[in-house]
Amino acid sequence: MSLCKLRHWQLRSLAQRAQARNFAAVSSSPPPQNPYTVGPYQVFDRNAKRLQKDRAASRDGGARTRTVDYVRDEVAERMMERFMDIKRNFNSILDLGSGPGHFSKLLETDKVKRTVMLDSSAKTLNRDPDSEFEVQVERIHGDEENLLQHIEKGSQEAVLSCLSLHWVNDLPGVLVQIKETLKPDGLFLGAMFGGDTLFELRYPIQTEREGGLSPHVSPMTDTRDISNLLGRAGFTLLTVDTDEVKVGYPSMWELIEDLQDMGESNAVIGRRTRIDPDTLAAASAIYKELHGNEDGSVPATFQIIYMIGWKPADSQPKPLERGSGKVNLKDVL
């Protein structure tokens, strides 16, 4: 499946664009970590990510970020297809890392009565008014990594997450918190970017000309890890599958600009806060040479991992004990 979308841009000189762009535009000072404590390894600067999302939602009164909703809107629709396959109605769901509510806007009252949207970026969370939702909306400004500080244990019928978990430092810990917030037989349905996302961009950007490699495209979870992580977190009846959203851009420059307007700029701790314009120009040329389409555009692939898990409950179907079968497999085959 693919989503082809080419946008029209005003022509600007390469030199002007190169000088104006700052790939990792946000610089932040996260609190120092205590070297004598043991905790999750910190890959992402969560404060920088919050600032990136706040600034993206503030540009032109939110107009620019609305023009780049196309990836999240597409994934939200594909998530909704999976959600509708679940033959159960819900009084309330939790939309974790909701953004402005890409998924919650698709909910209908005959399936869900109320949605609780939680996001670390207050400006993104409150970007769109309640009138754009069919169901009742509650908004909570909070960090997804500290879910249990905002949501009581065993209080949720379902937790949904659309493209936010790829910025979490402690994904196993967050999955455990999600399970803890669920009632018995509660549903978790999530979608996150997979490890092959933007593979076209990784090599050109990471081919450094400035003396040594520096991470410019954030690391992401591999598909093979998700089932193990869900099992370790205590979920049962697991389903994991992958899909792709493909988007066409006039050049690498428009892709990077859209990522910034999405709030998806690099937030790896230790990243460089600026890339030399010559390096970006070279990366753009490499990108087009390796992956360019015949019409002059360049593709960008977003790999999406969809996951479904249920909190264990006595009412769920369970496998029979080993040796309890009454039919010999040889007779069947």
NULO-588947 format. One record per residue (C-alpha): residue number from 1; residue in three letters; x, y, z. Coordinates in steps of 0.1 Angstrom, whole numbers, always signed. Example, Ala and Ser with C-alpha at 12.3 -4.5 7.8 and 13.67 -1.06 7.14 Angstrom:
! residues 2
<r k="1" r="ALA" x="+123" y="-45" z="+78"/>
<r k="2" r="SER" x="+137" y="-11" z="+71"/>
//
This chain:
! residues 333
<r k="1" r="MET" x="+0" y="+0" z="+0"/>
<r k="2" r="SER" x="+13" y="+35" z="-7"/>
<r k="3" r="LEU" x="+3" y="+71" z="-3"/>
<r k="4" r="CYS" x="+16" y="+92" z="-31"/>
<r k="5" r="LYS" x="+16" y="+129" z="-24"/>
<r k="6" r="LEU" x="+36" y="+157" z="-42"/>
<r k="7" r="ARG" x="+34" y="+192" z="-29"/>
<r k="8" r="HIS" x="+40" y="+224" z="-48"/>
<r k="9" r="TRP" x="+67" y="+247" z="-34"/>
<r k="10" r="GLN" x="+79" y="+281" z="-43"/>
<r k="11" r="LEU" x="+112" y="+281" z="-59"/>
<r k="12" r="ARG" x="+141" y="+293" z="-37"/>
<r k="13" r="SER" x="+178" y="+292" z="-44"/>
<r k="14" r="LEU" x="+198" y="+262" z="-30"/>
<r k="15" r="ALA" x="+221" y="+286" z="-11"/>
<r k="16" r="GLN" x="+192" y="+304" z="+6"/>
<r k="17" r="ARG" x="+176" y="+271" z="+17"/>
<r k="18" r="ALA" x="+208" y="+256" z="+29"/>
<r k="19" r="GLN" x="+215" y="+287" z="+51"/>
<r k="20" r="ALA" x="+180" y="+288" z="+65"/>
<r k="21" r="ARG" x="+178" y="+251" z="+74"/>
<r k="22" r="ASN" x="+188" y="+237" z="+108"/>
<r k="23" r="PHE" x="+181" y="+200" z="+107"/>
<r k="24" r="ALA" x="+181" y="+196" z="+145"/>
<r k="25" r="ALA" x="+167" y="+230" z="+152"/>
<r k="26" r="VAL" x="+161" y="+226" z="+189"/>
<r k="27" r="SER" x="+188" y="+227" z="+215"/>
<r k="28" r="SER" x="+179" y="+218" z="+250"/>
<r k="29" r="SER" x="+196" y="+211" z="+283"/>
<r k="30" r="PRO" x="+181" y="+180" z="+299"/>
<r k="31" r="PRO" x="+186" y="+175" z="+336"/>
<r k="32" r="PRO" x="+219" y="+158" z="+345"/>
<r k="33" r="GLN" x="+216" y="+121" z="+353"/>
<r k="34" r="ASN" x="+229" y="+107" z="+385"/>
<r k="35" r="PRO" x="+258" y="+83" z="+376"/>
<r k="36" r="TYR" x="+252" y="+62" z="+407"/>
<r k="37" r="THR" x="+216" y="+53" z="+398"/>
<r k="38" r="VAL" x="+204" y="+26" z="+374"/>
<r k="39" r="GLY" x="+176" y="+33" z="+350"/>
<r k="40" r="PRO" x="+167" y="+31" z="+313"/>
<r k="41" r="TYR" x="+193" y="+42" z="+288"/>
<r k="42" r="GLN" x="+185" y="+76" z="+276"/>
<r k="43" r="VAL" x="+186" y="+78" z="+238"/>
<r k="44" r="PHE" x="+162" y="+107" z="+232"/>
<r k="45" r="ASP" x="+160" y="+142" z="+247"/>
<r k="46" r="ARG" x="+124" y="+143" z="+258"/>
<r k="47" r="ASN" x="+125" y="+180" z="+266"/>
<r k="48" r="ALA" x="+139" y="+188" z="+231"/>
<r k="49" r="LYS" x="+111" y="+166" z="+216"/>
<r k="50" r="ARG" x="+84" y="+185" z="+235"/>
<r k="51" r="LEU" x="+98" y="+218" z="+224"/>
<r k="52" r="GLN" x="+100" y="+207" z="+188"/>
<r k="53" r="LYS" x="+63" y="+197" z="+189"/>
<r k="54" r="ASP" x="+53" y="+229" z="+206"/>
<r k="55" r="ARG" x="+71" y="+250" z="+180"/>
<r k="56" r="ALA" x="+57" y="+230" z="+151"/>
<r k="57" r="ALA" x="+21" y="+235" z="+165"/>
<r k="58" r="SER" x="+27" y="+272" z="+169"/>
<r k="59" r="ARG" x="+40" y="+280" z="+134"/>
<r k="60" r="ASP" x="+15" y="+302" z="+115"/>
<r k="61" r="GLY" x="-11" y="+295" z="+142"/>
<r k="62" r="GLY" x="-10" y="+258" z="+136"/>
<r k="63" r="ALA" x="-16" y="+260" z="+98"/>
<r k="64" r="ARG" x="+17" y="+246" z="+88"/>
<r k="65" r="THR" x="+14" y="+215" z="+110"/>
<r k="66" r="ARG" x="-20" y="+208" z="+97"/>
<r k="67" r="THR" x="-7" y="+206" z="+61"/>
<r k="68" r="VAL" x="+17" y="+178" z="+72"/>
<r k="69" r="ASP" x="-9" y="+157" z="+90"/>
<r k="70" r="TYR" x="-11" y="+133" z="+60"/>
<r k="71" r="VAL" x="+11" y="+106" z="+74"/>
<r k="72" r="ARG" x="-5" y="+105" z="+108"/>
<r k="73" r="ASP" x="-40" y="+107" z="+93"/>
<r k="74" r="GLU" x="-33" y="+78" z="+70"/>
<r k="75" r="VAL" x="-19" y="+56" z="+98"/>
<r k="76" r="ALA" x="-49" y="+66" z="+120"/>
<r k="77" r="GLU" x="-73" y="+54" z="+94"/>
<r k="78" r="ARG" x="-55" y="+21" z="+91"/>
<r k="79" r="MET" x="-55" y="+18" z="+129"/>
<r k="80" r="MET" x="-92" y="+24" z="+128"/>
<r k="81" r="GLU" x="-98" y="-5" z="+104"/>
<r k="82" r="ARG" x="-81" y="-27" z="+130"/>
<r k="83" r="PHE" x="-101" y="-12" z="+158"/>
<r k="84" r="MET" x="-134" y="-17" z="+140"/>
<r k="85" r="ASP" x="-125" y="-54" z="+136"/>
<r k="86" r="ILE" x="-127" y="-58" z="+174"/>
<r k="87" r="LYS" x="-164" y="-66" z="+181"/>
<r k="88" r="ARG" x="-167" y="-47" z="+213"/>
<r k="89" r="ASN" x="-180" y="-13" z="+223"/>
<r k="90" r="PHE" x="-162" y="+10" z="+248"/>
<r k="91" r="ASN" x="-174" y="+36" z="+272"/>
<r k="92" r="SER" x="-140" y="+53" z="+272"/>
<r k="93" r="ILE" x="-105" y="+49" z="+257"/>
<r k="94" r="LEU" x="-71" y="+64" z="+263"/>
<r k="95" r="ASP" x="-54" y="+80" z="+233"/>
<r k="96" r="LEU" x="-17" y="+79" z="+244"/>
<r k="97" r="GLY" x="+6" y="+104" z="+227"/>
<r k="98" r="SER" x="-25" y="+116" z="+209"/>
<r k="99" r="GLY" x="-11" y="+148" z="+193"/>
<r k="100" r="PRO" x="-41" y="+169" z="+182"/>
<r k="101" r="GLY" x="-62" y="+137" z="+180"/>
<r k="102" r="HIS" x="-56" y="+121" z="+146"/>
<r k="103" r="PHE" x="-72" y="+88" z="+158"/>
<r k="104" r="SER" x="-97" y="+102" z="+182"/>
<r k="105" r="LYS" x="-113" y="+123" z="+155"/>
<r k="106" r="LEU" x="-123" y="+91" z="+137"/>
<r k="107" r="LEU" x="-142" y="+77" z="+166"/>
<r k="108" r="GLU" x="-179" y="+74" z="+164"/>
<r k="109" r="THR" x="-204" y="+73" z="+193"/>
<r k="110" r="ASP" x="-218" y="+39" z="+184"/>
<r k="111" r="LYS" x="-183" y="+24" z="+191"/>
<r k="112" r="VAL" x="-168" y="+47" z="+218"/>
<r k="113" r="LYS" x="-185" y="+73" z="+240"/>
<r k="114" r="ARG" x="-155" y="+92" z="+253"/>
<r k="115" r="THR" x="-118" y="+96" z="+246"/>
<r k="116" r="VAL" x="-90" y="+107" z="+270"/>
<r k="117" r="MET" x="-62" y="+123" z="+250"/>
<r k="118" r="LEU" x="-27" y="+125" z="+267"/>
<r k="119" r="ASP" x="+3" y="+142" z="+252"/>
<r k="120" r="SER" x="+36" y="+157" z="+264"/>
<r k="121" r="SER" x="+31" y="+188" z="+241"/>
<r k="122" r="ALA" x="+4" y="+211" z="+254"/>
<r k="123" r="LYS" x="+2" y="+231" z="+222"/>
<r k="124" r="THR" x="-1" y="+201" z="+200"/>
<r k="125" r="LEU" x="-27" y="+185" z="+224"/>
<r k="126" r="ASN" x="-49" y="+216" z="+223"/>
<r k="127" r="ARG" x="-44" y="+225" z="+186"/>
<r k="128" r="ASP" x="-79" y="+215" z="+174"/>
<r k="129" r="PRO" x="-112" y="+223" z="+191"/>
<r k="130" r="ASP" x="-136" y="+198" z="+206"/>
<r k="131" r="SER" x="-161" y="+206" z="+178"/>
<r k="132" r="GLU" x="-139" y="+185" z="+154"/>
<r k="133" r="PHE" x="-146" y="+153" z="+175"/>
<r k="134" r="GLU" x="-178" y="+133" z="+175"/>
<r k="135" r="VAL" x="-171" y="+118" z="+209"/>
<r k="136" r="GLN" x="-167" y="+135" z="+243"/>
<r k="137" r="VAL" x="-130" y="+146" z="+247"/>
<r k="138" r="GLU" x="-109" y="+150" z="+278"/>
<r k="139" r="ARG" x="-73" y="+163" z="+275"/>
<r k="140" r="ILE" x="-44" y="+156" z="+298"/>
<r k="141" r="HIS" x="-10" y="+173" z="+294"/>
<r k="142" r="GLY" x="+16" y="+147" z="+306"/>
<r k="143" r="ASP" x="+46" y="+127" z="+296"/>
<r k="144" r="GLU" x="+39" y="+93" z="+280"/>
<r k="145" r="GLU" x="+69" y="+79" z="+298"/>
<r k="146" r="ASN" x="+53" y="+86" z="+332"/>
<r k="147" r="LEU" x="+18" y="+73" z="+324"/>
<r k="148" r="LEU" x="+9" y="+60" z="+358"/>
<r k="149" r="GLN" x="+14" y="+95" z="+373"/>
<r k="150" r="HIS" x="-16" y="+106" z="+353"/>
<r k="151" r="ILE" x="-38" y="+75" z="+349"/>
<r k="152" r="GLU" x="-49" y="+52" z="+376"/>
<r k="153" r="LYS" x="-41" y="+15" z="+375"/>
<r k="154" r="GLY" x="-69" y="-8" z="+362"/>
<r k="155" r="SER" x="-90" y="+22" z="+350"/>
<r k="156" r="GLN" x="-90" y="+19" z="+312"/>
<r k="157" r="GLU" x="-110" y="-3" z="+289"/>
<r k="158" r="ALA" x="-86" y="+3" z="+260"/>
<r k="159" r="VAL" x="-53" y="+22" z="+253"/>
<r k="160" r="LEU" x="-46" y="+33" z="+218"/>
<r k="161" r="SER" x="-14" y="+49" z="+206"/>
<r k="162" r="CYS" x="-8" y="+64" z="+171"/>
<r k="163" r="LEU" x="+28" y="+72" z="+162"/>
<r k="164" r="SER" x="+42" y="+84" z="+195"/>
<r k="165" r="LEU" x="+60" y="+54" z="+211"/>
<r k="166" r="HIS" x="+91" y="+57" z="+188"/>
<r k="167" r="TRP" x="+102" y="+87" z="+209"/>
<r k="168" r="VAL" x="+101" y="+68" z="+242"/>
<r k="169" r="ASN" x="+133" y="+59" z="+259"/>
<r k="170" r="ASP" x="+120" y="+30" z="+280"/>
<r k="171" r="LEU" x="+96" y="+13" z="+256"/>
<r k="172" r="PRO" x="+95" y="-19" z="+278"/>
<r k="173" r="GLY" x="+86" y="+1" z="+308"/>
<r k="174" r="VAL" x="+59" y="+21" z="+290"/>
<r k="175" r="LEU" x="+43" y="-11" z="+277"/>
<r k="176" r="VAL" x="+42" y="-24" z="+313"/>
<r k="177" r="GLN" x="+26" y="+9" z="+324"/>
<r k="178" r="ILE" x="+0" y="+6" z="+296"/>
<r k="179" r="LYS" x="-8" y="-29" z="+308"/>
<r k="180" r="GLU" x="-12" y="-17" z="+344"/>
<r k="181" r="THR" x="-36" y="+10" z="+334"/>
<r k="182" r="LEU" x="-59" y="-15" z="+317"/>
<r k="183" r="LYS" x="-88" y="-34" z="+332"/>
<r k="184" r="PRO" x="-87" y="-72" z="+329"/>
<r k="185" r="ASP" x="-92" y="-82" z="+293"/>
<r k="186" r="GLY" x="-84" y="-46" z="+283"/>
<r k="187" r="LEU" x="-72" y="-38" z="+248"/>
<r k="188" r="PHE" x="-39" y="-22" z="+237"/>
<r k="189" r="LEU" x="-37" y="-12" z="+200"/>
<r k="190" r="GLY" x="-7" y="+8" z="+189"/>
<r k="191" r="ALA" x="+11" y="+19" z="+157"/>
<r k="192" r="MET" x="+47" y="+31" z="+157"/>
<r k="193" r="PHE" x="+74" y="+38" z="+131"/>
<r k="194" r="GLY" x="+96" y="+8" z="+124"/>
<r k="195" r="GLY" x="+133" y="+5" z="+118"/>
<r k="196" r="ASP" x="+131" y="+8" z="+80"/>
<r k="197" r="THR" x="+114" y="+42" z="+82"/>
<r k="198" r="LEU" x="+132" y="+68" z="+61"/>
<r k="199" r="PHE" x="+158" y="+43" z="+50"/>
<r k="200" r="GLU" x="+164" y="+64" z="+19"/>
<r k="201" r="LEU" x="+174" y="+94" z="+41"/>
<r k="202" r="ARG" x="+197" y="+76" z="+65"/>
<r k="203" r="TYR" x="+227" y="+69" z="+42"/>
<r k="204" r="PRO" x="+229" y="+104" z="+26"/>
<r k="205" r="ILE" x="+226" y="+122" z="+59"/>
<r k="206" r="GLN" x="+250" y="+99" z="+78"/>
<r k="207" r="THR" x="+276" y="+101" z="+50"/>
<r k="208" r="GLU" x="+295" y="+128" z="+69"/>
<r k="209" r="ARG" x="+319" y="+153" z="+53"/>
<r k="210" r="GLU" x="+327" y="+170" z="+86"/>
<r k="211" r="GLY" x="+350" y="+145" z="+103"/>
<r k="212" r="GLY" x="+332" y="+116" z="+119"/>
<r k="213" r="LEU" x="+297" y="+103" z="+119"/>
<r k="214" r="SER" x="+269" y="+118" z="+140"/>
<r k="215" r="PRO" x="+233" y="+105" z="+143"/>
<r k="216" r="HIS" x="+209" y="+126" z="+122"/>
<r k="217" r="VAL" x="+181" y="+101" z="+118"/>
<r k="218" r="SER" x="+167" y="+87" z="+150"/>
<r k="219" r="PRO" x="+171" y="+50" z="+158"/>
<r k="220" r="MET" x="+138" y="+30" z="+158"/>
<r k="221" r="THR" x="+126" y="-3" z="+170"/>
<r k="222" r="ASP" x="+129" y="-34" z="+148"/>
<r k="223" r="THR" x="+98" y="-53" z="+139"/>
<r k="224" r="ARG" x="+111" y="-85" z="+154"/>
<r k="225" r="ASP" x="+115" y="-69" z="+189"/>
<r k="226" r="ILE" x="+78" y="-59" z="+193"/>
<r k="227" r="SER" x="+63" y="-93" z="+200"/>
<r k="228" r="ASN" x="+90" y="-100" z="+226"/>
<r k="229" r="LEU" x="+85" y="-67" z="+243"/>
<r k="230" r="LEU" x="+47" y="-71" z="+244"/>
<r k="231" r="GLY" x="+51" y="-106" z="+259"/>
<r k="232" r="ARG" x="+76" y="-94" z="+285"/>
<r k="233" r="ALA" x="+52" y="-67" z="+294"/>
<r k="234" r="GLY" x="+25" y="-93" z="+302"/>
<r k="235" r="PHE" x="+2" y="-89" z="+273"/>
<r k="236" r="THR" x="-15" y="-120" z="+258"/>
<r k="237" r="LEU" x="-33" y="-128" z="+225"/>
<r k="238" r="LEU" x="-7" y="-108" z="+205"/>
<r k="239" r="THR" x="-10" y="-96" z="+169"/>
<r k="240" r="VAL" x="+19" y="-77" z="+152"/>
<r k="241" r="ASP" x="+20" y="-67" z="+115"/>
<r k="242" r="THR" x="+37" y="-41" z="+94"/>
<r k="243" r="ASP" x="+27" y="-18" z="+66"/>
<r k="244" r="GLU" x="+43" y="+11" z="+46"/>
<r k="245" r="VAL" x="+33" y="+46" z="+37"/>
<r k="246" r="LYS" x="+52" y="+59" z="+7"/>
<r k="247" r="VAL" x="+53" y="+97" z="+0"/>
<r k="248" r="GLY" x="+68" y="+115" z="-29"/>
<r k="249" r="TYR" x="+86" y="+148" z="-24"/>
<r k="250" r="PRO" x="+101" y="+173" z="-49"/>
<r k="251" r="SER" x="+135" y="+169" z="-32"/>
<r k="252" r="MET" x="+151" y="+160" z="+2"/>
<r k="253" r="TRP" x="+147" y="+197" z="+13"/>
<r k="254" r="GLU" x="+109" y="+194" z="+13"/>
<r k="255" r="LEU" x="+110" y="+161" z="+32"/>
<r k="256" r="ILE" x="+131" y="+177" z="+60"/>
<r k="257" r="GLU" x="+109" y="+207" z="+61"/>
<r k="258" r="ASP" x="+78" y="+185" z="+65"/>
<r k="259" r="LEU" x="+95" y="+165" z="+92"/>
<r k="260" r="GLN" x="+102" y="+197" z="+111"/>
<r k="261" r="ASP" x="+66" y="+208" z="+107"/>
<r k="262" r="MET" x="+55" y="+174" z="+120"/>
<r k="263" r="GLY" x="+76" y="+178" z="+151"/>
<r k="264" r="GLU" x="+97" y="+148" z="+139"/>
<r k="265" r="SER" x="+131" y="+164" z="+138"/>
<r k="266" r="ASN" x="+160" y="+145" z="+153"/>
<r k="267" r="ALA" x="+160" y="+144" z="+192"/>
<r k="268" r="VAL" x="+189" y="+120" z="+199"/>
<r k="269" r="ILE" x="+210" y="+130" z="+229"/>
<r k="270" r="GLY" x="+244" y="+142" z="+216"/>
<r k="271" r="ARG" x="+232" y="+151" z="+182"/>
<r k="272" r="ARG" x="+247" y="+180" z="+163"/>
<r k="273" r="THR" x="+226" y="+211" z="+164"/>
<r k="274" r="ARG" x="+236" y="+222" z="+130"/>
<r k="275" r="ILE" x="+248" y="+206" z="+97"/>
<r k="276" r="ASP" x="+270" y="+225" z="+73"/>
<r k="277" r="PRO" x="+250" y="+236" z="+42"/>
<r k="278" r="ASP" x="+276" y="+219" z="+19"/>
<r k="279" r="THR" x="+269" y="+186" z="+37"/>
<r k="280" r="LEU" x="+232" y="+190" z="+32"/>
<r k="281" r="ALA" x="+236" y="+199" z="-4"/>
<r k="282" r="ALA" x="+258" y="+168" z="-9"/>
<r k="283" r="ALA" x="+232" y="+146" z="+10"/>
<r k="284" r="SER" x="+204" y="+159" z="-13"/>
<r k="285" r="ALA" x="+224" y="+150" z="-44"/>
<r k="286" r="ILE" x="+232" y="+115" z="-30"/>
<r k="287" r="TYR" x="+195" y="+110" z="-21"/>
<r k="288" r="LYS" x="+184" y="+119" z="-56"/>
<r k="289" r="GLU" x="+210" y="+97" z="-73"/>
<r k="290" r="LEU" x="+203" y="+66" z="-52"/>
<r k="291" r="HIS" x="+165" y="+68" z="-49"/>
<r k="292" r="GLY" x="+152" y="+95" z="-73"/>
<r k="293" r="ASN" x="+121" y="+88" z="-94"/>
<r k="294" r="GLU" x="+119" y="+92" z="-132"/>
<r k="295" r="ASP" x="+98" y="+124" z="-127"/>
<r k="296" r="GLY" x="+125" y="+140" z="-106"/>
<r k="297" r="SER" x="+108" y="+135" z="-73"/>
<r k="298" r="VAL" x="+123" y="+115" z="-44"/>
<r k="299" r="PRO" x="+104" y="+88" z="-23"/>
<r k="300" r="ALA" x="+103" y="+86" z="+14"/>
<r k="301" r="THR" x="+91" y="+54" z="+31"/>
<r k="302" r="PHE" x="+75" y="+53" z="+65"/>
<r k="303" r="GLN" x="+74" y="+17" z="+79"/>
<r k="304" r="ILE" x="+45" y="+12" z="+104"/>
<r k="305" r="ILE" x="+44" y="-15" z="+130"/>
<r k="306" r="TYR" x="+9" y="-23" z="+142"/>
<r k="307" r="MET" x="+5" y="-42" z="+175"/>
<r k="308" r="ILE" x="-24" y="-56" z="+195"/>
<r k="309" r="GLY" x="-23" y="-70" z="+229"/>
<r k="310" r="TRP" x="-47" y="-78" z="+257"/>
<r k="311" r="LYS" x="-44" y="-77" z="+294"/>
<r k="312" r="PRO" x="-48" y="-113" z="+308"/>
<r k="313" r="ALA" x="-81" y="-122" z="+322"/>
<r k="314" r="ASP" x="-98" y="-155" z="+333"/>
<r k="315" r="SER" x="-124" y="-151" z="+306"/>
<r k="316" r="GLN" x="-99" y="-152" z="+278"/>
<r k="317" r="PRO" x="-94" y="-185" z="+258"/>
<r k="318" r="LYS" x="-64" y="-205" z="+270"/>
<r k="319" r="PRO" x="-45" y="-234" z="+254"/>
<r k="320" r="LEU" x="-51" y="-268" z="+267"/>
<r k="321" r="GLU" x="-26" y="-285" z="+289"/>
<r k="322" r="ARG" x="+1" y="-305" z="+272"/>
<r k="323" r="GLY" x="-9" y="-341" z="+267"/>
<r k="324" r="SER" x="-46" y="-334" z="+271"/>
<r k="325" r="GLY" x="-54" y="-339" z="+234"/>
<r k="326" r="LYS" x="-77" y="-368" z="+224"/>
<r k="327" r="VAL" x="-71" y="-369" z="+187"/>
<r k="328" r="ASN" x="-38" y="-384" z="+173"/>
<r k="329" r="LEU" x="-22" y="-361" z="+148"/>
<r k="330" r="LYS" x="-12" y="-391" z="+127"/>
<r k="331" r="ASP" x="-48" y="-399" z="+122"/>
<r k="332" r="VAL" x="-55" y="-364" z="+109"/>
<r k="333" r="LEU" x="-26" y="-363" z="+86"/>
//
